[in-house]
Amino acid sequence: DQQVKQNSPSLSVQEGRISILNCDYTNSMFDYFLWYKKYPAEGPTFLISISSIKDKNEDGRFTVFLNKSAKHLSLHIVPSQPGDSAVYFCAASDGGGFKTIFGAGTRLFVKA
Amino acid sequence: DTAVSQTPKYLVTQMGNDKSIKCEQNLGHDTMYWYKQDSKKFLKIMFSYNNKELIINETVPNRFSPKSPDKAHLNLHINSLELGDSAVYFCASSQDVGSRNTIYFGEGSWLTVV
């Protein structure tokens, strides 16, 4: 039973437009959420995170939004660039635990 | 200079064989992990060690045995390989235990069992 779900396996966006990647979770104990980015033949790398005490965190072109009541978070990339083409993993954890639970990833294609 | 390095990157082997994947981190981190990415693409934690002590052991067959000779190394040994073991195995590390620590991943080891 997957506690972190990324229901869109892939997303295609035109360069310069906004990319919105979605993630849903089921465990109400999760209080810390992360996005990782993965290029082919490389390991995932940390991108941005958000604590449950916030509903938005921004870092340059990347913004993560958290809707706790809906158990939903999203990653916005504005403007999208071809170099953003990668697989994006959503992840969640409960602050008292040791485990970070990952989703299956969404592959983003940014077309030039 | 690679922060988390694992070898081999690619491994093709027959069912029933025993194989090892080695991992080293030069970040000075206290905690290391093994994750498995299976055909469904989920990244699932298998093991975690903190300062050479096992702290997470998920429901992984006991054919999988991690070994941490020191806190900079965490190797994964797999006995009696099965077809279902085919996956990408990622080694990772973080500064400390606790799920708020950023996890740094290696490039992955592609294991194919034939």
Backbone of each chain as ProteinMPNN parsed JSONL, in Angstrom:
{"seq_chain_A": "DQQVKQNSPSLSVQEGRISILNCDYTNSMFDYFLWYKKYPAEGPTFLISISSIKDKNEDGRFTVFLNKSAKHLSLHIVPSQPGDSAVYFCAASDGGGFKTIFGAGTRLFVKA", "coords_chain_A": {"N_chain_A": [[0.843, -1.186, 0.0], [0.845, 1.977, -1.104], [1.989, 4.896, 0.336], [2.623, 7.33, -0.635], [1.74, 8.923, -3.491], [2.117, 9.405, -6.922], [0.292, 10.186, -9.419], [0.502, 10.769, -12.082], [2.372, 9.459, -14.549], [3.888, 10.73, -16.459], [4.651, 13.958, -17.902], [4.277, 16.54, -20.212], [5.59, 19.605, -21.282], [5.718, 22.865, -22.692], [8.652, 24.759, -23.323], [9.299, 27.533, -21.213], [6.776, 27.655, -20.212], [4.565, 26.886, -17.404], [5.268, 24.142, -15.28], [3.506, 21.705, -13.568], [3.644, 19.482, -11.053], [2.147, 16.822, -9.397], [1.277, 15.371, -6.188], [0.081, 13.008, -3.915], [-0.707, 12.005, -0.58], [-1.207, 9.557, 1.999], [-0.823, 9.141, 4.687], [-1.511, 10.654, 7.629], [0.303, 11.339, 9.513], [2.573, 12.243, 8.344], [4.819, 14.914, 8.163], [6.702, 16.311, 6.847], [7.929, 17.144, 3.719], [9.32, 16.387, 0.553], [10.926, 17.063, -2.578], [12.619, 15.349, -5.08], [14.928, 15.237, -7.762], [15.683, 13.486, -10.711], [18.029, 12.586, -13.092], [18.603, 10.597, -16.069], [20.499, 7.64, -15.521], [21.636, 8.607, -13.236], [21.706, 9.24, -9.674], [18.892, 10.189, -7.574], [18.524, 13.676, -6.738], [18.303, 16.112, -4.184], [15.785, 18.593, -4.241], [13.79, 20.497, -3.251], [12.056, 21.295, -0.215], [9.359, 21.081, 2.204], [7.883, 21.964, 5.248], [5.227, 20.832, 7.356], [4.162, 22.953, 8.708], [4.023, 25.012, 7.064], [2.51, 26.349, 4.051], [3.574, 26.869, 1.676], [6.61, 26.935, -0.14], [9.386, 28.456, -1.557], [11.91, 28.448, -4.045], [13.792, 29.986, -6.065], [13.025, 29.196, -9.34], [11.389, 27.195, -8.534], [8.598, 26.097, -6.725], [6.946, 24.789, -3.962], [3.809, 23.664, -2.99], [1.633, 23.027, -0.295], [-1.184, 21.291, 0.7], [-2.681, 20.492, 3.388], [-5.142, 19.572, 4.324], [-6.212, 18.313, 2.155], [-4.332, 16.442, 1.79], [-2.268, 16.753, -0.113], [0.301, 17.722, -2.307], [2.133, 19.948, -4.436], [4.455, 20.617, -7.039], [5.692, 23.418, -8.566], [7.124, 24.644, -11.487], [8.512, 27.392, -12.82], [9.882, 29.709, -15.09], [9.553, 26.799, -17.166], [12.344, 24.888, -18.264], [14.34, 23.313, -20.82], [16.386, 21.839, -19.577], [15.178, 21.037, -17.289], [13.971, 18.691, -17.762], [13.403, 15.594, -16.543], [13.061, 12.97, -14.075], [10.825, 13.401, -11.444], [10.651, 12.931, -8.055], [8.373, 12.671, -5.456], [8.414, 12.879, -1.926], [7.923, 11.847, 1.473], [7.842, 12.222, 5.045], [7.625, 11.337, 8.541], [8.319, 13.385, 11.248], [9.363, 12.238, 13.529], [10.341, 9.847, 12.829], [12.532, 7.56, 11.045], [12.299, 7.096, 8.415], [12.02, 7.952, 4.995], [9.529, 8.17, 2.676], [9.043, 7.396, -0.655], [7.446, 8.405, -3.725], [6.443, 7.073, -6.954], [7.432, 8.614, -8.932], [7.376, 11.196, -11.48], [7.779, 11.672, -14.849], [9.098, 14.393, -16.419], [8.901, 16.177, -19.394], [10.324, 18.773, -21.07], [9.741, 20.706, -23.725], [11.598, 22.258, -26.262]], "CA_chain_A": [[0.0, 0.0, 0.0], [1.732, 3.104, -1.253], [1.556, 6.044, 1.118], [2.902, 8.529, -1.427], [1.307, 8.575, -4.844], [2.238, 10.356, -8.009], [-0.598, 9.504, -10.342], [0.858, 11.039, -13.48], [3.704, 8.927, -14.82], [4.667, 11.648, -17.29], [4.074, 15.27, -18.169], [5.004, 17.241, -21.269], [5.336, 21.04, -21.176], [6.509, 23.705, -23.594], [9.638, 25.636, -22.685], [8.79, 28.84, -20.818], [5.48, 27.524, -19.539], [4.609, 26.339, -16.056], [5.113, 22.702, -15.054], [2.896, 21.413, -12.263], [3.718, 18.058, -10.725], [1.28, 16.589, -8.248], [1.607, 14.278, -5.287], [-0.892, 12.794, -2.85], [-0.228, 11.099, 0.451], [-2.314, 8.997, 2.776], [-0.495, 9.063, 6.103], [-1.684, 11.968, 8.247], [1.439, 11.605, 10.395], [3.643, 12.89, 7.58], [4.892, 16.345, 8.443], [7.816, 16.899, 6.109], [7.755, 16.684, 2.348], [10.483, 16.726, -0.257], [10.98, 16.708, -3.985], [13.922, 15.002, -5.609], [14.997, 15.263, -9.22], [16.587, 12.43, -11.154], [18.379, 12.465, -14.498], [18.946, 9.209, -16.426], [21.79, 7.064, -15.112], [22.143, 9.278, -12.045], [20.854, 9.096, -8.517], [18.046, 11.36, -7.266], [19.136, 14.765, -5.98], [17.328, 16.914, -3.454], [15.389, 19.807, -4.943], [13.124, 21.448, -2.378], [11.263, 20.63, 0.813], [8.405, 21.909, 2.917], [7.383, 21.446, 6.514], [3.759, 20.918, 7.415], [3.71, 24.203, 9.321], [3.922, 25.988, 5.976], [1.75, 25.868, 2.895], [4.296, 27.226, 0.453], [8.036, 27.195, -0.023], [9.842, 28.872, -2.877], [13.354, 28.499, -4.238], [14.029, 30.328, -7.466], [11.922, 28.837, -10.232], [10.67, 26.058, -7.958], [7.739, 26.374, -5.575], [6.147, 23.657, -3.534], [2.589, 24.021, -2.279], [1.126, 21.932, 0.517], [-2.577, 21.38, 1.143], [-2.741, 19.404, 4.381], [-6.493, 19.016, 4.449], [-6.408, 17.424, 1.008], [-3.164, 15.544, 1.74], [-1.816, 16.956, -1.488], [1.296, 18.754, -2.547], [2.466, 20.105, -5.844], [5.699, 21.32, -7.378], [5.535, 24.292, -9.72], [8.385, 25.096, -12.077], [8.203, 28.515, -13.704], [9.438, 29.056, -16.327], [10.179, 25.503, -17.411], [13.476, 24.908, -19.19], [14.647, 21.946, -21.29], [17.222, 21.162, -18.591], [14.335, 20.521, -16.205], [13.488, 17.367, -18.159], [13.938, 14.627, -15.582], [12.025, 12.339, -13.257], [10.676, 14.091, -10.17], [10.098, 12.095, -7.001], [7.807, 13.251, -4.258], [8.749, 12.048, -0.77], [7.314, 12.337, 2.712], [8.326, 11.559, 6.249], [7.142, 11.879, 9.809], [9.505, 13.962, 11.871], [9.92, 11.41, 14.587], [10.798, 8.557, 12.308], [13.766, 7.501, 10.298], [12.059, 6.712, 7.029], [11.456, 8.836, 3.987], [8.773, 7.344, 1.735], [9.06, 8.004, -1.985], [6.497, 8.024, -4.743], [7.0, 6.378, -8.124], [8.055, 9.575, -9.828], [6.737, 11.707, -12.692], [8.787, 12.076, -15.838], [8.789, 15.679, -17.046], [9.547, 16.523, -20.664], [10.172, 20.176, -21.42], [10.049, 20.811, -25.152], [12.156, 23.549, -26.677]], "C_chain_A": [[0.881, 1.24, 0.0], [1.181, 4.321, -0.52], [1.796, 7.355, 0.386], [2.637, 8.174, -2.891], [1.514, 9.729, -5.811], [1.496, 9.733, -9.19], [-0.303, 9.767, -11.818], [2.25, 10.509, -13.748], [4.557, 9.892, -15.653], [3.885, 12.927, -17.543], [4.928, 15.942, -19.226], [4.601, 18.703, -21.278], [6.215, 21.778, -22.178], [7.457, 24.578, -22.779], [9.018, 27.003, -22.391], [7.467, 28.789, -20.088], [5.656, 26.982, -18.123], [4.461, 24.817, -16.084], [4.534, 22.519, -13.664], [2.9, 19.903, -12.061], [2.983, 17.831, -9.409], [1.654, 15.344, -7.464], [0.53, 14.207, -4.213], [-0.311, 11.827, -1.818], [-1.403, 10.659, 1.323], [-2.073, 9.052, 4.28], [-0.566, 10.453, 6.732], [-0.553, 12.309, 9.223], [2.605, 12.265, 9.65], [3.648, 14.38, 7.864], [6.055, 17.024, 7.725], [7.819, 16.276, 4.727], [8.896, 17.205, 1.483], [10.217, 16.39, -1.715], [12.432, 16.446, -4.352], [13.817, 14.953, -7.12], [16.012, 14.215, -9.657], [16.769, 12.476, -12.665], [18.718, 11.004, -14.793], [20.36, 8.837, -15.996], [22.434, 7.828, -13.949], [21.222, 8.977, -10.866], [19.979, 10.325, -8.321], [18.836, 12.406, -6.484], [18.041, 15.62, -5.369], [17.047, 18.216, -4.192], [14.824, 20.855, -3.977], [12.299, 20.678, -1.361], [10.284, 21.616, 1.434], [7.97, 21.19, 4.188], [5.876, 21.645, 6.571], [3.256, 22.183, 8.099], [3.572, 25.311, 8.272], [2.984, 25.455, 4.909], [2.434, 26.219, 1.576], [5.77, 27.416, 0.772], [8.583, 27.419, -1.421], [11.36, 28.9, -2.929], [13.612, 28.739, -5.716], [12.816, 30.004, -8.325], [11.02, 27.741, -9.657], [9.877, 26.484, -6.727], [6.971, 25.12, -5.234], [4.982, 24.179, -2.704], [2.091, 22.798, -1.529], [-0.302, 22.23, 0.948], [-2.813, 20.207, 2.095], [-4.124, 18.781, 4.452], [-6.776, 18.039, 3.313], [-5.322, 16.368, 0.91], [-2.575, 15.559, 0.326], [-0.712, 17.996, -1.501], [1.614, 18.805, -4.033], [3.765, 20.884, -5.971], [5.442, 22.121, -8.649], [6.92, 24.722, -10.194], [8.04, 26.175, -13.094], [9.431, 29.407, -13.866], [10.17, 27.731, -16.504], [11.269, 25.64, -18.462], [13.768, 23.476, -19.638], [15.502, 21.152, -20.299], [16.442, 20.644, -17.394], [13.788, 19.135, -16.538], [14.19, 16.299, -17.32], [12.754, 13.903, -14.952], [12.004, 13.039, -11.903], [9.981, 13.164, -9.173], [9.584, 12.967, -5.864], [8.146, 12.313, -3.097], [8.164, 12.676, 0.479], [7.868, 11.568, 3.896], [7.593, 12.11, 7.463], [8.369, 12.24, 10.622], [10.155, 13.085, 12.913], [10.521, 10.117, 14.101], [12.088, 8.651, 11.534], [13.539, 7.334, 8.807], [11.508, 7.858, 6.212], [10.818, 7.951, 2.936], [8.667, 8.081, 0.411], [7.89, 7.528, -2.834], [7.208, 7.377, -5.922], [7.622, 7.325, -9.136], [7.163, 9.985, -10.986], [7.834, 12.173, -13.627], [8.319, 13.339, -16.534], [9.598, 15.85, -18.318], [9.285, 17.995, -20.931], [10.655, 20.345, -22.855], [10.519, 22.207, -25.496], [11.321, 24.173, -27.792]], "O_chain_A": [[1.576, 1.521, 0.976], [0.038, 4.721, -0.737], [1.227, 8.383, 0.753], [3.233, 7.25, -3.444], [1.134, 10.869, -5.545], [2.023, 8.854, -9.873], [-0.806, 9.063, -12.693], [3.223, 11.054, -13.227], [5.786, 9.878, -15.57], [2.661, 12.981, -17.422], [6.156, 15.919, -19.149], [3.411, 19.02, -21.282], [7.332, 21.35, -22.469], [7.115, 25.066, -21.701], [8.301, 27.559, -23.223], [7.074, 29.748, -19.425], [6.768, 26.661, -17.705], [3.635, 24.276, -16.819], [5.017, 23.109, -12.698], [2.252, 19.154, -12.792], [3.178, 18.56, -8.437], [2.254, 14.404, -7.985], [0.119, 15.231, -3.668], [0.478, 10.944, -2.153], [-2.446, 11.31, 1.368], [-3.024, 9.014, 5.061], [0.233, 11.328, 6.4], [-0.465, 13.44, 9.702], [3.523, 12.789, 10.281], [2.606, 15.034, 7.812], [6.349, 18.192, 7.981], [7.725, 15.059, 4.573], [9.371, 18.326, 1.667], [9.386, 15.539, -2.033], [13.337, 17.2, -3.996], [12.759, 14.665, -7.681], [17.072, 14.074, -9.047], [15.801, 12.413, -13.423], [19.077, 10.254, -13.886], [21.29, 9.637, -16.103], [23.635, 7.705, -13.71], [20.096, 8.514, -11.047], [20.289, 11.393, -8.847], [19.703, 12.071, -5.676], [16.985, 15.823, -5.968], [17.962, 18.86, -4.705], [15.333, 21.974, -3.904], [11.89, 19.545, -1.612], [10.372, 22.825, 1.217], [7.725, 19.984, 4.196], [5.328, 22.525, 5.908], [2.057, 22.462, 8.077], [3.07, 26.398, 8.559], [2.695, 24.26, 4.863], [1.93, 25.903, 0.498], [6.135, 27.977, 1.805], [8.282, 26.669, -2.349], [12.017, 29.322, -1.978], [13.644, 27.803, -6.515], [11.712, 30.484, -8.064], [9.994, 27.408, -10.25], [10.397, 27.132, -5.819], [6.41, 24.464, -6.112], [5.154, 25.026, -1.827], [2.119, 21.681, -2.044], [-0.587, 23.296, 1.495], [-3.103, 19.089, 1.67], [-4.246, 17.569, 4.625], [-7.496, 17.057, 3.493], [-5.381, 15.493, 0.046], [-2.415, 14.525, -0.321], [-0.777, 19.01, -0.806], [1.396, 17.847, -4.775], [4.115, 21.697, -5.115], [5.03, 21.575, -9.673], [7.771, 25.114, -9.396], [7.368, 25.917, -14.094], [9.99, 29.835, -12.857], [11.296, 27.576, -16.031], [11.14, 26.402, -19.421], [13.473, 22.528, -18.909], [15.36, 19.934, -20.192], [16.979, 19.897, -16.576], [13.202, 18.478, -15.677], [15.408, 16.132, -17.386], [11.597, 14.189, -15.259], [13.051, 13.242, -11.289], [8.875, 12.68, -9.415], [10.269, 13.871, -5.383], [8.163, 11.094, -3.267], [7.937, 13.885, 0.536], [8.303, 10.424, 3.771], [7.018, 13.197, 7.423], [9.339, 11.484, 10.673], [11.359, 13.178, 13.154], [11.138, 9.377, 14.868], [12.661, 9.732, 11.397], [14.481, 7.422, 8.02], [10.656, 8.624, 6.663], [11.477, 7.082, 2.365], [8.255, 9.24, 0.36], [7.407, 6.406, -2.685], [8.42, 7.161, -5.891], [8.266, 6.887, -10.089], [6.302, 9.221, -11.421], [8.702, 12.961, -13.252], [7.263, 13.352, -17.166], [10.818, 15.69, -18.323], [8.13, 18.413, -21.01], [11.833, 20.149, -23.154], [9.926, 23.204, -25.082], [11.641, 25.262, -28.268]]}, "seq_chain_B": "DTAVSQTPKYLVTQMGNDKSIKCEQNLGHDTMYWYKQDSKKFLKIMFSYNNKELIINETVPNRFSPKSPDKAHLNLHINSLELGDSAVYFCASSQDVGSRNTIYFGEGSWLTVV", "coords_chain_B": {"N_chain_B": [[34.495, 15.119, -7.665], [32.992, 12.243, -6.589], [30.302, 12.067, -4.331], [28.748, 10.036, -3.133], [29.503, 6.904, -3.924], [29.075, 3.95, -5.813], [29.658, 0.559, -6.641], [29.385, -2.438, -8.582], [28.296, -0.503, -11.467], [26.72, -1.653, -13.392], [25.385, -4.898, -13.514], [25.098, -8.144, -14.534], [23.85, -11.27, -13.951], [23.542, -14.776, -13.17], [20.684, -16.644, -12.028], [20.69, -17.825, -8.697], [23.296, -17.222, -8.138], [25.699, -15.509, -5.98], [26.141, -12.155, -5.112], [27.785, -8.966, -4.665], [27.344, -5.507, -3.876], [29.127, -2.573, -3.655], [29.515, 0.315, -1.566], [30.453, 3.648, -0.943], [30.848, 6.649, 0.922], [31.948, 10.001, 0.894], [31.264, 12.149, 2.385], [31.325, 12.5, 5.038], [29.154, 11.714, 6.488], [26.896, 10.314, 8.947], [24.939, 8.426, 8.56], [23.798, 5.812, 6.502], [22.221, 4.279, 3.633], [20.376, 1.716, 1.878], [18.465, 1.658, -0.989], [15.862, 0.354, -3.051], [14.854, 0.349, -6.386], [12.245, -0.782, -8.054], [10.502, -2.512, -10.75], [8.174, -1.073, -10.838], [8.957, 1.401, -10.289], [8.966, 2.674, -7.814], [10.877, 4.034, -5.138], [12.188, 2.209, -2.689], [12.968, 1.869, 0.703], [15.478, -0.234, 2.01], [17.475, -0.868, 3.923], [18.979, 0.827, 6.726], [21.787, 2.33, 8.18], [23.334, 3.686, 11.043], [26.201, 5.146, 12.043], [27.488, 2.641, 11.778], [25.629, 0.977, 12.93], [22.724, -0.978, 12.618], [19.656, 0.469, 11.86], [17.298, 0.606, 10.447], [15.468, -1.968, 9.095], [13.831, -3.161, 6.665], [11.106, -5.229, 5.473], [12.778, -7.294, 4.097], [13.999, -10.019, 2.184], [16.028, -12.465, 3.864], [18.134, -13.159, 2.333], [19.392, -10.931, 1.555], [22.019, -9.127, 2.779], [23.285, -6.525, 4.54], [26.413, -4.856, 5.105], [28.42, -2.969, 7.206], [31.436, -1.846, 7.436], [32.649, 0.443, 8.366], [31.647, 3.835, 9.106], [31.671, 5.101, 6.7], [31.216, 3.325, 4.721], [28.925, 1.086, 3.202], [28.028, -1.943, 2.346], [26.287, -4.203, 0.172], [25.254, -7.444, 0.215], [24.071, -10.115, -1.69], [22.572, -13.176, -1.577], [22.004, -16.238, -3.383], [20.63, -15.342, -5.818], [17.566, -14.221, -7.291], [15.15, -14.041, -9.993], [13.378, -11.963, -9.469], [14.898, -10.182, -8.078], [16.0, -8.439, -9.782], [16.627, -5.134, -10.409], [17.12, -1.6, -9.759], [19.564, -0.607, -7.557], [20.07, 1.686, -5.074], [22.507, 3.308, -3.261], [22.796, 5.449, -0.436], [23.285, 8.41, 1.588], [23.066, 10.334, 4.631], [23.382, 13.239, 6.756], [22.688, 12.651, 9.395], [20.641, 10.532, 11.475], [17.028, 10.496, 11.271], [14.322, 11.744, 9.583], [14.306, 14.238, 8.445], [16.66, 14.908, 7.386], [18.545, 15.693, 4.518], [18.838, 13.439, 1.873], [21.471, 11.944, 0.184], [22.129, 10.515, -2.842], [23.736, 7.724, -4.464], [24.769, 6.811, -7.834], [23.42, 4.581, -8.578], [23.029, 1.029, -9.009], [22.616, -1.184, -11.541], [21.041, -4.112, -11.505], [20.686, -7.143, -13.093], [19.118, -10.159, -13.222], [19.397, -13.245, -14.69]], "CA_chain_B": [[34.677, 14.002, -6.753], [31.676, 11.703, -6.31], [30.043, 12.067, -2.906], [28.335, 8.672, -2.813], [29.881, 6.101, -5.082], [28.745, 2.55, -5.662], [30.164, -0.3, -7.711], [29.462, -1.99, -9.969], [27.149, 0.247, -11.967], [25.892, -2.625, -14.094], [25.702, -6.266, -13.126], [24.224, -9.173, -15.078], [24.281, -12.5, -13.317], [22.568, -15.854, -13.274], [19.945, -17.057, -10.834], [21.406, -18.699, -7.783], [24.614, -16.676, -7.789], [25.841, -14.544, -4.894], [26.831, -10.961, -5.603], [27.879, -7.842, -3.73], [27.445, -4.136, -4.373], [29.865, -1.801, -2.655], [29.158, 1.728, -1.503], [31.301, 4.497, -0.105], [30.505, 8.075, 0.886], [33.042, 10.848, 1.385], [30.63, 13.364, 2.896], [31.426, 12.536, 6.494], [27.834, 11.465, 7.063], [26.795, 9.232, 9.927], [23.877, 7.488, 8.217], [23.81, 5.306, 5.125], [21.003, 3.565, 3.267], [20.167, 1.053, 0.604], [17.132, 1.745, -1.552], [15.631, -0.468, -4.241], [13.85, 0.847, -7.322], [11.83, -1.96, -8.811], [9.901, -2.264, -12.061], [7.104, -0.082, -10.684], [9.674, 2.682, -10.157], [9.031, 3.222, -6.459], [12.126, 3.916, -4.395], [11.82, 1.649, -1.391], [14.114, 1.694, 1.586], [15.743, -1.604, 2.431], [18.243, -0.842, 5.171], [19.665, 2.054, 7.099], [22.778, 2.195, 9.241], [23.84, 4.916, 11.627], [27.461, 4.827, 12.725], [27.697, 1.201, 11.65], [24.59, 0.209, 13.594], [21.511, -1.124, 11.823], [18.511, 1.146, 12.482], [16.103, 0.263, 9.677], [15.557, -3.22, 8.352], [12.494, -3.397, 6.153], [10.808, -6.645, 5.232], [13.61, -7.708, 2.98], [14.435, -11.408, 2.395], [17.322, -12.534, 4.539], [19.204, -13.335, 1.337], [20.056, -9.632, 1.463], [22.707, -8.833, 4.028], [24.145, -5.343, 4.491], [27.558, -4.876, 6.009], [29.005, -1.637, 7.33], [32.711, -1.966, 8.146], [32.84, 1.724, 9.028], [30.473, 4.643, 8.768], [31.777, 5.601, 5.327], [30.957, 2.231, 3.789], [27.803, 0.181, 3.433], [27.983, -2.876, 1.225], [25.092, -5.04, 0.123], [25.52, -8.766, -0.321], [22.829, -10.826, -2.006], [22.776, -14.613, -1.801], [20.999, -17.018, -4.133], [19.861, -14.351, -6.566], [16.348, -14.64, -7.979], [14.762, -13.14, -11.078], [12.705, -10.798, -8.896], [15.869, -9.255, -7.508], [16.395, -7.487, -10.818], [16.185, -3.79, -10.008], [18.222, -0.662, -9.558], [19.833, -0.464, -6.129], [20.718, 2.966, -4.791], [23.098, 3.593, -1.972], [22.582, 6.857, -0.092], [23.743, 8.793, 2.926], [22.592, 11.605, 5.165], [24.211, 13.711, 7.857], [22.336, 12.013, 10.659], [19.341, 9.862, 11.436], [15.942, 11.463, 11.28], [13.886, 11.83, 8.195], [14.406, 15.587, 7.884], [17.973, 15.078, 6.773], [18.614, 15.498, 3.073], [19.461, 12.176, 1.491], [22.338, 12.041, -0.99], [22.114, 9.205, -3.479], [24.703, 7.321, -5.477], [24.237, 6.769, -9.192], [22.627, 3.374, -8.767], [23.613, -0.191, -9.577], [21.574, -1.898, -12.292], [21.22, -5.556, -11.371], [19.815, -7.973, -13.917], [19.282, -11.583, -12.935], [18.866, -14.002, -15.847]], "C_chain_B": [[33.306, 13.505, -6.302], [31.461, 11.576, -4.815], [29.659, 10.675, -2.415], [28.617, 7.833, -4.056], [29.585, 4.636, -4.807], [29.232, 1.779, -6.871], [29.676, -1.721, -7.493], [28.233, -1.186, -10.367], [26.174, -0.692, -12.689], [26.355, -4.024, -13.721], [24.656, -7.199, -13.711], [24.73, -10.5, -14.551], [23.174, -13.542, -13.395], [21.875, -16.101, -11.941], [20.801, -17.989, -9.985], [22.771, -18.193, -7.373], [24.526, -15.774, -6.564], [26.628, -13.353, -5.423], [26.838, -9.883, -4.524], [27.911, -6.525, -4.49], [28.105, -3.322, -3.268], [29.461, -0.339, -2.705], [30.069, 2.454, -0.534], [30.823, 5.938, -0.206], [31.649, 8.869, 1.518], [32.518, 12.166, 1.938], [30.777, 13.506, 4.407], [30.099, 12.3, 7.196], [27.853, 10.278, 8.016], [25.839, 8.121, 9.493], [23.954, 7.099, 6.745], [22.616, 4.399, 4.904], [21.225, 2.709, 2.024], [18.697, 1.178, 0.234], [17.063, 0.834, -2.772], [14.56, 0.203, -5.093], [13.464, -0.304, -8.227], [11.145, -1.549, -10.11], [8.775, -1.249, -11.993], [7.649, 1.295, -10.364], [9.666, 3.305, -8.77], [10.431, 3.023, -5.883], [11.786, 3.426, -3.004], [13.054, 1.434, -0.53], [14.235, 0.224, 1.973], [16.39, -1.603, 3.806], [18.74, 0.572, 5.435], [20.601, 1.753, 8.255], [23.152, 3.576, 9.738], [25.078, 4.568, 12.443], [27.677, 3.322, 12.862], [26.635, 0.344, 12.332], [23.325, 0.182, 12.741], [20.347, -0.455, 12.54], [17.211, 0.916, 11.725], [16.378, -1.035, 8.946], [14.139, -3.538, 7.9], [12.295, -4.878, 5.883], [11.5, -7.099, 3.958], [14.014, -9.158, 3.226], [15.82, -11.476, 3.028], [18.446, -12.972, 3.612], [19.993, -12.042, 1.153], [20.72, -9.337, 2.804], [23.607, -7.613, 3.843], [25.306, -5.512, 5.458], [28.198, -3.503, 6.012], [30.303, -1.739, 8.119], [33.101, -0.685, 8.878], [31.751, 2.653, 8.519], [30.532, 5.245, 7.37], [31.434, 4.544, 4.287], [29.734, 1.431, 4.212], [27.66, -0.689, 2.2], [26.743, -3.74, 1.321], [25.451, -6.365, -0.526], [24.198, -9.49, -0.533], [23.159, -12.273, -2.323], [21.666, -15.179, -2.672], [20.058, -16.112, -4.922], [18.688, -14.969, -7.299], [15.996, -13.615, -9.053], [14.152, -11.847, -10.536], [13.632, -9.805, -8.229], [16.354, -8.236, -8.531], [15.79, -6.119, -10.522], [17.392, -2.865, -10.057], [18.368, -0.453, -8.049], [20.62, 0.827, -5.923], [21.259, 2.971, -3.377], [22.904, 5.079, -1.694], [23.144, 7.135, 1.289], [23.068, 10.094, 3.342], [23.42, 11.952, 6.395], [23.967, 12.907, 9.127], [21.063, 11.209, 10.456], [18.261, 10.918, 11.501], [15.581, 11.811, 9.858], [13.895, 13.242, 7.646], [15.772, 15.866, 7.278], [17.888, 14.841, 5.276], [19.378, 14.222, 2.771], [20.239, 12.387, 0.198], [22.489, 10.64, -1.58], [23.342, 8.989, -4.36], [24.006, 7.205, -6.821], [23.395, 5.526, -9.474], [23.436, 2.228, -9.35], [22.485, -0.994, -10.211], [21.863, -3.393, -12.221], [20.206, -6.274, -12.238], [20.124, -9.427, -13.631], [18.616, -12.373, -14.069], [18.803, -15.501, -15.532]], "O_chain_B": [[32.541, 14.258, -5.699], [32.315, 11.049, -4.101], [30.179, 10.196, -1.407], [28.021, 8.049, -5.111], [29.816, 4.142, -3.704], [29.219, 2.289, -7.992], [29.562, -2.171, -6.353], [27.23, -1.2, -9.654], [24.957, -0.531, -12.598], [27.552, -4.299, -13.624], [23.466, -7.065, -13.424], [25.911, -10.818, -14.69], [22.015, -13.218, -13.654], [22.412, -15.805, -10.874], [21.537, -18.828, -10.503], [23.348, -18.66, -6.391], [23.447, -15.336, -6.163], [27.648, -13.515, -6.094], [26.018, -9.885, -3.605], [28.437, -6.441, -5.601], [27.7, -3.374, -2.106], [29.107, 0.181, -3.763], [30.409, 1.952, 0.537], [30.441, 6.399, -1.281], [32.231, 8.468, 2.525], [33.228, 13.171, 1.958], [30.391, 14.525, 4.981], [29.939, 12.648, 8.366], [28.687, 9.377, 7.917], [25.919, 7.001, 9.999], [24.149, 7.941, 5.868], [22.067, 3.825, 5.844], [22.137, 2.95, 1.233], [17.807, 0.854, 1.021], [18.068, 0.578, -3.436], [13.498, 0.578, -4.595], [14.253, -0.748, -9.061], [11.201, -0.388, -10.516], [8.454, -0.622, -13.003], [6.887, 2.246, -10.186], [10.284, 4.348, -8.558], [11.077, 2.0, -6.105], [11.165, 4.147, -2.223], [14.057, 0.883, -0.984], [13.244, -0.461, 2.226], [15.911, -2.255, 4.734], [18.898, 1.388, 4.528], [20.256, 1.022, 9.184], [23.272, 4.52, 8.957], [25.014, 3.8, 13.403], [28.007, 2.818, 13.935], [26.727, -0.883, 12.316], [22.909, 1.21, 12.207], [20.073, -0.768, 13.699], [16.131, 1.02, 12.307], [17.393, -1.18, 8.265], [13.347, -4.108, 8.65], [13.215, -5.679, 6.048], [10.885, -7.26, 2.904], [14.343, -9.512, 4.358], [16.678, -10.637, 2.754], [19.584, -13.139, 4.05], [21.12, -12.057, 0.657], [20.055, -9.303, 3.839], [24.574, -7.658, 3.082], [25.208, -6.201, 6.473], [28.484, -2.938, 4.956], [30.276, -1.721, 9.35], [33.802, -0.728, 9.889], [31.011, 2.3, 7.601], [29.557, 5.835, 6.904], [31.369, 4.845, 3.096], [29.527, 1.139, 5.39], [27.226, -0.228, 1.144], [26.214, -3.978, 2.407], [25.897, -6.406, -1.673], [23.321, -9.479, 0.332], [23.938, -12.556, -3.233], [20.545, -14.671, -2.694], [18.845, -16.121, -4.712], [18.777, -16.067, -7.848], [16.473, -12.481, -9.032], [14.384, -10.768, -11.081], [13.21, -8.711, -7.854], [17.041, -7.277, -8.179], [14.573, -5.983, -10.402], [18.514, -3.278, -10.351], [17.393, -0.155, -7.36], [21.682, 1.032, -6.511], [20.544, 2.672, -2.42], [22.854, 5.881, -2.626], [23.438, 6.219, 2.057], [22.567, 10.848, 2.508], [24.068, 11.094, 6.994], [24.901, 12.532, 9.837], [20.483, 11.217, 9.37], [18.537, 12.091, 11.755], [16.442, 12.131, 9.039], [13.529, 13.445, 6.488], [16.007, 16.939, 6.722], [17.236, 13.9, 4.822], [20.435, 13.964, 3.346], [19.716, 12.946, -0.766], [22.919, 9.707, -0.902], [23.905, 9.93, -4.919], [22.809, 7.465, -6.939], [22.733, 5.445, -10.508], [24.4, 2.436, -10.088], [21.543, -1.424, -9.545], [22.826, -3.874, -12.817], [19.004, -6.037, -12.126], [21.262, -9.871, -13.782], [17.435, -12.19, -14.364], [18.386, -16.292, -16.377]]}, "name": "protein", "num_of_chains": 2, "seq": "DQQVKQNSPSLSVQEGRISILNCDYTNSMFDYFLWYKKYPAEGPTFLISISSIKDKNEDGRFTVFLNKSAKHLSLHIVPSQPGDSAVYFCAASDGGGFKTIFGAGTRLFVKADTAVSQTPKYLVTQMGNDKSIKCEQNLGHDTMYWYKQDSKKFLKIMFSYNNKELIINETVPNRFSPKSPDKAHLNLHINSLELGDSAVYFCASSQDVGSRNTIYFGEGSWLTVV"}
